[in-house]
Amino acid sequence: MTPQELQVVRLAAAGLSNREIGAQLYLSPRTVGHHLYKAYPKIGVTRRAELARLVSDT
């Protein structure tokens, strides 16, 4: 996973929307969505809701 994908995944797991993540990282919400789309298979999740579960398990 790229450092940018990791950063986006961590913020999404914290409950931020694509728009909020984009504002923090100076990215468009669409780019944030792309990073999440690329990262999901790498970490074995299919939905955004699974991210919070993953973080709480570690």
C-alpha positions in Angstrom: 0.0 0.0 0.0 1.3 3.4 -0.9 1.8 6.0 1.9 -1.0 8.1 0.4 -3.4 5.1 0.4 -2.5 4.4 4.0 -3.2 8.0 5.1 -6.5 8.0 3.3 -7.5 4.6 4.8 -6.7 5.7 8.3 -8.8 8.9 8.0 -11.7 6.9 6.4 -11.5 4.4 9.3 -11.7 7.4 11.7 -15.1 8.2 10.1 -14.2 11.1 7.9 -16.0 11.5 4.6 -14.2 11.7 1.3 -14.7 15.4 1.2 -13.3 15.9 4.7 -10.3 13.6 3.9 -9.7 15.6 0.7 -9.7 18.9 2.6 -7.1 17.6 5.0 -4.8 16.1 2.4 -5.4 18.7 -0.3 -7.0 16.1 -2.7 -10.3 16.1 -4.5 -13.0 13.8 -3.0 -12.8 11.8 -6.3 -9.1 11.2 -5.8 -9.8 10.1 -2.2 -12.3 7.6 -3.6 -9.8 6.3 -6.0 -7.2 5.7 -3.3 -9.8 3.8 -1.2 -10.8 1.8 -4.3 -7.2 0.8 -4.8 -6.5 0.1 -1.1 -9.5 -2.1 -0.3 -8.3 -5.3 -2.0 -4.8 -4.8 -0.5 -6.2 -4.9 3.0 -9.0 -7.4 2.4 -12.1 -5.2 2.9 -15.0 -4.6 0.6 -16.9 -1.8 2.4 -16.0 1.4 4.2 -17.7 0.1 7.4 -15.2 -2.7 7.6 -12.4 -0.2 8.0 -13.6 0.8 11.5 -13.8 -2.9 12.5 -10.3 -3.4 11.3 -8.9 -0.5 13.3 -10.7 -1.6 16.4 -9.3 -5.2 16.1 -5.7 -4.0 16.2 
